[in-house]
């Protein structure tokens, strides 16, 4: 059996700056992996199987919806098929049949990238399976699955999969400037804080449907991974909205406006939640935190570069949960020494 861990991510800023001729959108965003993980177990099997284990605390109706969503969007099945085809064509290797179990801890849908991270982690696990089956072909397997061409192919699975496959699984931040595989490695200071997940999520499909209706400038194709191989950035340098509440800045995310148009009631709740989060972090930690929505939502984060222990964050997570409402889930996170449990 092979066990791998799939980290969540937050987007420290997200801007939609143009539209390519093929209909895809040009995005600018800083991806940062955080210490919340799904666990993926892969065993050899007589036939391919995929199973999700949802958190015990999930209400039964939500668990049914999550299971239905996994069936309607069989991302992990597509991942197995993509890797099997790639190894067959580029390593002359037939991937053994596998049974995949996903122990879910990252809320979904939330904008924390759980599904894409699961797909990338599964690629990693399948790589281990292939090497165990044919140790003499390890070099060919690496070449087949680590190439820039394969990275681009992973966008077929999901826009965030390339980030997790090349950077996120290695606990590295990256800057996106274009479409999913157009990434550059990024150095940031260690950050920590809170992940706040509401009892609802936003459909990425509906959010992008709204974005497609907006007038956007035509974007020029760059043709691949960003030419910049290493950048450095501080929290003070990411884009913010003009709004400052309780001394806390709100990170700019263009999907906030899409959410207001497509999900107005939930968007109002998120706006109120941002104020509650800002009030809480200012009251107990002072200045230094920023608050924003991750990805296409609806999870919110409060992040700081100021060193704060996980013990101290955990001590106030209950206060934050009480102010947000009992149906909200609050997690603490850190990027320092990012390691799975």
Secondary structure, 3 states (H helix, E strand, C coil): CEEEEEEEEEEEEEEEEEECCCCCEEEEEEEEEEEEEEEEEEEECCCCEEEEECCCCCCHHHHHHHHHHHHHCCHHHHHHHHHHHHHHHHCCCCCCCEEEEEECCCCCCCCCCHHHHHHHHHHHHHHHHHHHHCHHHHHHHHHHHHCHHHHHHHHHCCCCHHHHHHCHHHCCEEEEEECCCCEEEEEECCCEEEEEECCCCCCHHHHHHHHHCCCCCECCCCCCCCCCCCEEECHHHCCEEEEEECCEEEECECHHHHHHHHCHHHHHHHHHHHHHHHHHHHHHHCCCEEEEECCCCCCEEEEECCCCCHHHHHHHHHHHHHHHCCCCEEEEEECCCCCCC
